[in-house]
Amino acid sequence: MIQAINVSGVSVKFQLPKQVIRSVKEYLIYRIKGGRYDYEEFWALRNIDIESATGKVVGVVGRNGAGKSTLLKVLAGVIKPIEGKVEINGRIAPLIELGAGFDPELTGRENTYLNGTILGCTNKEITQKLDQIIDFSELGEFIDAPLRTYSSGMIARLGFAIATDVDPDILIVDEILGVGDDAFQAKCKERIENFRAQGVTILFVSHDLNQVEEMCDYAYWLDHGQVQANGVPEHVVSEYKRFVAQRAAN
């Protein structure tokens, strides 16, 4: 079976300053006085191997700071690993930071063209989908208002509507889903279920372990930037729950 996602030996390292600088002014004073920064290495991901066959649903679980969101950003091309190889076969729609790349001075309509282009659509394709994007986002007449006048929820709704209307082969999702009110969240979940039924590959991070067991064909548990367990979702979730319980008891 064709692999939609193939991550092999991927590592991501950040340099974290040991000194705490709270403002630009404090930074300048520190440098003028000849201060030097000391850094420590932080491995967000370390030698990660993850794969997904076309049409499968793969879940990623783990504590906050375990490396889950970093992994999704690597897959989306937002972060470049220092080691390893990432292969993505198909058009990818990343639902990680909805609204990232939007211009606050442009209208919602103009940002739809901007964001759609970033996701690989032509202007003709966006024009054909524009009415259904606006309809799904429920923005109505606000679509021609500058984005700076939108609430964060309105921006997220527009971002979701665009990203999920580009006919993706692979959908990457950070939680399902905290967009809008309960009715809109239900509509988002229904759309994702439709993608699943159509054979779209889905990889998502979720703290909802029941959802991982119900939806996924395969799962990974990350901790300290490394894969701790992978396999059948029920097994991975069980191992993760045992780990969390042991941590709580100590």
C-alpha positions as a printed Julia matrix, in Angstrom:
250×3 Matrix{Float64}:
   0.0    0.0     0.0
   1.24   3.51   -0.87
   2.55   5.53    2.07
   0.92   8.96    2.29
   3.24   9.97    5.14
   6.74   8.64    5.77
   8.84  10.21    8.5
  12.23   8.57    8.98
  14.82   9.46   11.62
  13.54  13.01   12.05
  15.0   15.24   14.76
  14.27  18.86   15.66
  16.5   20.81   18.05
  15.98  24.3    19.49
  18.47  26.59   21.21
  16.86  27.99   24.37
  18.48  30.98   26.12
  19.17  30.42   29.82
  18.78  34.12   30.62
  15.28  35.56   30.93
  14.89  38.81   28.95
  11.48  40.43   29.45
  11.67  43.37   27.03
  13.63  44.89   24.14
  14.93  47.57   26.51
  16.24  44.94   28.91
  17.86  43.1    25.99
  19.65  46.25   24.75
  20.92  47.17   28.22
  22.18  43.63   28.71
  24.07  43.7    25.39
  25.49  47.21   25.94
  26.93  46.03   29.23
  28.65  43.22   27.36
  26.34  40.45   28.46
  26.49  37.17   26.57
  23.74  34.65   26.16
  24.14  31.06   27.21
  21.98  28.51   25.47
  20.89  24.99   26.2
  19.82  22.45   23.64
  16.26  21.25   23.63
  15.36  18.26   21.45
  11.7   18.71   20.51
  11.89  15.54   18.4
  14.59  12.86   18.51
  14.95  10.21   15.8
  11.21   9.96   15.06
   9.84   7.3    12.71
   6.17   7.66   11.77
   4.21   6.5     8.75
   0.68   6.27    7.46
  -0.69   4.39    4.48
  -3.04   6.23    2.15
  -6.57   6.49    3.52
  -5.69   5.63    7.12
  -6.48   7.63   10.26
  -3.51   7.98   12.6
  -3.67   9.51   16.08
  -0.87  11.01   18.14
  -1.19  11.22   21.92
   1.05  12.52   24.66
   1.46  15.14   27.35
   1.8   18.86   26.64
   5.35  19.53   25.49
   5.88  15.96   24.29
   6.61  17.06   20.7
   3.2   16.46   19.11
   2.63  19.93   17.67
   6.27  20.11   16.54
   5.73  16.88   14.62
   2.64  18.28   12.9
   4.54  21.45   11.96
   7.32  19.33   10.45
   4.75  17.46    8.37
   3.15  20.73    7.28
   6.54  22.14    6.23
   6.48  24.89    8.87
   9.57  23.54   10.66
  12.53  21.94    8.91
  14.17  19.05   10.79
  17.92  19.06   11.32
  18.06  15.31   10.68
  15.99  12.72    8.89
  13.63  12.59    5.94
   9.98  13.56    5.47
   8.0   12.27    2.5
   4.46  13.52    1.84
   2.57  12.04   -1.11
  -0.42  14.19   -1.99
  -1.94  17.61   -1.35
  -1.79  18.4     2.34
  -4.19  20.57    4.37
  -2.71  21.49    7.76
  -5.24  22.5    10.43
  -2.65  23.53   12.98
  -2.8   27.28   13.48
  -5.97  28.29   11.7
  -5.55  31.71   10.15
  -1.75  31.56   10.04
  -0.62  33.49    6.98
  -3.68  35.75    6.91
  -3.18  39.49    6.37
  -5.22  41.52    8.89
  -5.54  44.45    6.46
  -7.13  42.31    3.73
 -10.78  41.32    3.72
 -11.96  37.81    4.45
 -12.59  37.32    0.74
  -9.09  38.48   -0.18
  -7.57  36.32    2.53
  -9.46  33.34    1.13
  -7.58  33.77   -2.15
  -4.3   34.35   -0.29
  -4.64  31.32    1.98
  -6.01  29.11   -0.79
  -2.98  29.93   -2.92
  -0.65  29.03   -0.04
  -2.44  25.66    0.13
  -1.76  25.06   -3.57
  -5.02  26.15   -5.23
  -5.25  28.26   -8.38
  -7.35  31.44   -8.43
  -9.82  29.65  -10.7
 -10.21  26.81   -8.19
 -10.71  29.25   -5.33
 -13.32  31.21   -7.29
 -15.24  28.0    -7.95
 -15.21  27.14   -4.24
 -15.66  30.66   -2.84
 -19.41  30.57   -2.23
 -19.27  27.25   -0.38
 -16.29  28.44    1.7
 -18.2   31.55    2.75
 -21.35  29.52    3.41
 -19.51  26.98    5.57
 -17.69  29.67    7.56
 -21.03  31.39    8.31
 -19.38  34.81    7.92
 -22.01  36.22    5.56
 -21.55  39.94    4.93
 -18.44  40.02    7.14
 -16.51  38.31    4.34
 -15.81  41.74    2.83
 -14.71  43.35    6.09
 -11.0   43.64    6.99
  -9.72  40.68    8.96
  -8.58  42.99   11.78
 -12.26  43.49   12.62
 -12.83  39.73   13.07
 -12.9   37.9    16.38
 -10.46  35.02   16.85
 -13.36  32.59   16.41
 -14.34  34.14   13.07
 -10.74  33.88   11.83
 -10.55  30.23   12.91
 -13.85  29.44   11.16
 -12.63  31.0     7.92
  -9.29  29.19    8.2
 -11.03  25.84    8.72
 -13.46  26.44    5.84
 -10.6   27.22    3.44
  -8.25  24.44    4.54
 -10.92  21.74    4.32
 -12.3   22.85    0.95
  -9.12  22.38   -1.07
  -9.76  18.67   -1.74
  -6.81  17.47    0.37
  -5.25  14.03    0.11
  -3.85  14.38    3.63
  -5.45  16.24    6.53
  -3.28  17.2     9.51
  -5.26  18.33   12.54
  -4.23  19.66   15.95
  -7.23  18.64   18.07
 -10.74  18.01   16.66
 -11.92  20.71   17.09
 -12.06  23.88   19.16
 -13.48  26.1    16.42
 -16.57  28.2    17.15
 -19.63  27.16   19.15
 -20.95  23.64   19.69
 -23.03  23.69   16.49
 -20.07  24.75   14.36
 -17.79  22.19   16.02
 -20.31  19.48   15.17
 -20.29  20.66   11.55
 -16.48  20.54   11.51
 -16.44  16.99   12.88
 -18.98  15.92   10.28
 -16.78  17.3     7.51
 -13.77  15.43    8.85
 -15.81  12.22    9.04
 -16.75  12.76    5.38
 -13.05  13.05    4.52
 -12.44   9.8     6.32
 -15.23   8.09    4.36
 -13.69   9.36    1.11
 -10.32   7.79    1.9
  -8.43  10.95    2.85
  -5.4   10.24    5.06
  -5.87  11.91    8.45
  -3.24  12.45   11.11
  -4.3   14.24   14.24
  -3.21  15.13   17.74
  -5.85  14.75   20.42
  -6.14  14.68   24.19
  -9.47  12.9    23.76
  -8.3    9.32   24.14
 -11.77   7.89   23.49
 -11.78   9.71   20.17
  -8.41   8.22   19.27
  -9.66   4.71   20.0
 -12.89   5.24   18.05
 -11.51   7.01   14.97
  -7.99   5.75   14.42
  -6.57   2.79   12.57
  -3.18   3.29   14.2
  -1.71   5.44   16.99
   1.58   6.81   18.33
   2.43   7.94   21.84
   5.11  10.63   22.09
   7.01  11.73   25.18
  10.16  13.84   25.43
  10.24  14.03   21.64
  10.43  10.28   21.14
   8.0    7.52   20.2
   7.23   5.55   23.36
   4.68   3.18   21.82
   2.9    2.65   18.52
   0.38   0.21   17.15
  -3.29  -0.62   17.67
  -4.96   2.46   19.24
  -6.37   0.53   22.2
  -2.9   -0.77   23.1
  -1.2    2.62   22.72
  -3.88   4.43   24.73
  -3.67   1.78   27.45
   0.12   2.2    27.69
  -0.23   5.97   27.82
  -2.92   5.83   30.54
  -0.71   3.52   32.61
   2.17   5.99   32.28
   0.01   8.95   33.29
  -1.37   7.03   36.3
   2.14   6.11   37.46
   3.27   9.73   37.15
   0.27  10.89   39.2
   0.98   8.29   41.92
   4.63   9.31   42.35
